[in-house]
Every structure is written in C-alpha cells, then in structure tokens.
Amino acid sequence: MDGRKVAVVTGASSGIGAATARGLAAAGYRVVLAARRAERIEALAEELGGGARVLDVTDRAAVDAFAASLDRVDVLVNNAGGAIGAESVESSDPGDWLAMYQVNVMGVLHVTQALMPALRASGDGTVVVLSSTAGFTAYEGGGGYVVAKHGAHAIAATLRLELCGEPIRVIEIAPGMVRTEGFAVNRFRGDEEKAAAVYAGVAEPLTAEDVADTVVWAVTRPPHVNVDLLVVRPRAQAAQHKVHREHPKG
C-alpha cells in the first residue's frame, strides 16, 4: 500500500458522495467508493486512483464482507441515504418509510459497526454522518424522511458519547436545501416538474460541492478538534420553513 490514509465514502456514485470523494482525494486520502451503481463508482475510482466496491448498505452480510476486504480505514463518511415520496403521514406508504429507515438509519449502523475495529486500529479514526436539517425540524410531507434523519442524528449523538476517551471523532454534517442531480427527482418518483418546484425562485441552493467542502474541512481539522455538528444552508434558507424565493416580474 502507498501509506496514505484511507477514507470510505458510501453512496459515492453521485451527488454529495461523489463530490466528497473528489474532495478527500484532493486532500490526500486514498478513497474507497461504495455504492450500488457499479459503472459510476468504477469510473470515479479510476479518476481518483482509489478503489470501488458495489455495496448495498442495507445488506449486513454484504457490508461485513466489504469491511473484511479493507486493509485500513481512517475515515468513514456515511453518505448513503435518500427520500421517497412527499405524502402526508396519513396517506404515505409504510413501505416507503421502511425503505428510508433501512438506508438512512440501518445503513449507517451496519457500516459504522463493521468498520469500527479498523477505525479504532487506525489510532485516529473519524466517523462522519451526513444527516439533514430534517433531523431537527419536521415539515409537512416529510414524515418518513424526517423520522429517518432524526434517527441518523441520534446515532451520531449517541456514538459520540459512547466513544468519548477513544481516538475516534464523530462528526455530523446536516445540510439544508441542496440541489443535486437526483435527490428531488428520486423523491418525486421521477417527476422532474415536481422536483424543480422545490427549488423554484431560490437563486442559489447549495450544491453537492458546497456540502462536500464542509465535510472535507471538518475531517481535516487537527485530530483533537471534533466538529460535533455542522448545519449548512444556502443564504436564502433561514430555516426549514423560511426560504426566500425570487418571483419573476411581469
């Protein structure tokens, strides 16, 4: 091996995950990309000079096999996640809630547990959980996603308490409104018009690169510095319910 520190990024095939992988590689890490879409992560791994593994974070046996294949892990970025649907609590599909819980909560649990021995053995490990401002504030039509991201936030907060005194940092990055290539489209089941409406009139939502920049900054602080929680929103979003939208004149 080349001696570089190793960062594992889940959900690395696109959006925040891919941008974070690029940022960490630029910061000197050997990045291992994990995601379900083989073609995209393999192309990115070739670009970055790292490794790629097809991985479904909800499959514990697959996660354990993935962990066993790694010789070293210094940083884990739990980025895999997502939202499905925007129906009310009353009318939503329980299956959608379960799917969101599995990837946003159980996925974080599976990968963190499986990689903890390697993170501990590094002597200077870092666990990053990409949560969301939905993990603090509920909003209409967000029920299942809000529940799941509250769960991700709880994992980070609890793990930090449990690891106090060990050489492992636990960092939570909670983005607000981010416009990535697929998040809203996936949420609205491919309806691009509904997805576009989420950002209508917002001059500059966050980009995947904006969020990745905060992740890389937090990870590359001196080892004694732990960024417990970093909330990052676009200037146009003061709170979950307060977004400035510019309406066309005429």
C-alpha positions, 0 to 999 in steps of 0.5 A, a space after each residue: 500500500 502507498 501509506 496514505 490514509 484511507 477514507 470510505 465514502 458510501 453512496 459515492 456514485 453521485 451527488 454529495 458522495 461523489 463530490 466528497 470523494 473528489 474532495 478527500 482525494 484532493 486532500 490526500 486520502 486514498 478513497 474507497 467508493 461504495 455504492 450500488 451503481 457499479 459503472 459510476 463508482 468504477 469510473 470515479 475510482 479510476 479518476 481518483 486512483 482509489 478503489 470501488 466496491 458495489 455495496 448495498 448498505 442495507 445488506 449486513 452480510 454484504 457490508 461485513 464482507 466489504 469491511 473484511 476486504 479493507 486493509 485500513 480505514 481512517 475515515 468513514 463518511 456515511 453518505 448513503 441515504 435518500 427520500 421517497 415520496 412527499 405524502 402526508 403521514 396519513 396517506 404515505 406508504 409504510 413501505 416507503 418509510 421502511 425503505 428510508 429507515 433501512 438506508 438512512 438509519 440501518 445503513 449507517 449502523 451496519 457500516 459504522 459497526 463493521 468498520 469500527 475495529 479498523 477505525 479504532 486500529 487506525 489510532 485516529 479514526 473519524 466517523 462522519 454522518 451526513 444527516 439533514 436539517 430534517 433531523 431537527 425540524 419536521 415539515 409537512 410531507 416529510 414524515 418518513 424522511 424526517 423520522 429517518 434523519 432524526 434517527 441518523 442524528 441520534 446515532 451520531 449523538 449517541 456514538 459520540 458519547 459512547 466513544 468519548 476517551 477513544 481516538 475516534 471523532 464523530 462528526 455530523 454534517 446536516 445540510 439544508 436545501 441542496 440541489 443535486 442531480 437526483 435527490 428531488 427527482 428520486 423523491 418525486 418518483 421521477 417527476 422532474 416538474 415536481 422536483 424543480 418546484 422545490 427549488 423554484 425562485 431560490 437563486 442559489 441552493 447549495 450544491 453537492 460541492 458546497 456540502 462536500 467542502 464542509 465535510 472535507 474541512 471538518 475531517 481535516 481539522 487537527 485530530 483533537 478538534 471534533 466538529 460535533 455538528 455542522 448545519 449548512 444552508 444556502 443564504 436564502 434558507 433561514 430555516 426549514 420553513 423560511 426560504 426566500 424565493 425570487 418571483 419573476 416580474 411581469 
